[in-house]
Amino acid sequence: MSRRAPASDCYDLTFQGSYPIVDVGEVALEDYAREMALARETETIRDAADPGRVVGVHVCGLGTPLTKSLITDVEDFARGLVPPDRGGLGWS
């Protein structure tokens, strides 16, 4: 999967904020988004101005409708992955 050449069934779940998520948290976020959206593939979207921050998740092959509550749920999960030294709970 590549965000540079997305398929017709791909969407960006864009967050309201951006979150400093470490690599292991990024994997957890992709897995969570994949399960919640019943998606075929997922990839985190990094902030172009600050690659240390995640601003959303790119999803392809959704198995469920794309709703505001789905995006909010995935963003809430992302917020929970912020490391403790950056004000969050972190991935354990």
Secondary structure in CASP SS format (residue, H / E / C, confidence):
PFRMAT SS
TARGET T0000
AUTHOR 0000-0000-0000
METHOD secondary structure of the structure
MODEL  1
M C 1.00
S C 1.00
R C 1.00
R C 1.00
A C 1.00
P C 1.00
A C 1.00
S C 1.00
D C 1.00
C E 1.00
Y E 1.00
D E 1.00
L E 1.00
T E 1.00
F E 1.00
Q E 1.00
G E 1.00
S E 1.00
Y E 1.00
P E 1.00
I C 1.00
V C 1.00
D H 1.00
V H 1.00
G H 1.00
E H 1.00
V H 1.00
A H 1.00
L H 1.00
E H 1.00
D H 1.00
Y H 1.00
A H 1.00
R H 1.00
E H 1.00
M H 1.00
A H 1.00
L C 1.00
A C 1.00
R C 1.00
E E 1.00
T E 1.00
E E 1.00
T E 1.00
I E 1.00
R E 1.00
D C 1.00
A C 1.00
A C 1.00
D C 1.00
P C 1.00
G C 1.00
R E 1.00
V E 1.00
V E 1.00
G E 1.00
V E 1.00
H E 1.00
V E 1.00
C E 1.00
G C 1.00
L C 1.00
G C 1.00
T C 1.00
P C 1.00
L C 1.00
T C 1.00
K H 1.00
S H 1.00
L H 1.00
I H 1.00
T H 1.00
D H 1.00
V H 1.00
E H 1.00
D H 1.00
F H 1.00
A H 1.00
R H 1.00
G H 1.00
L C 1.00
V C 1.00
P C 1.00
P H 1.00
D H 1.00
R H 1.00
G C 1.00
G C 1.00
L C 1.00
G C 1.00
W C 1.00
S C 1.00
END
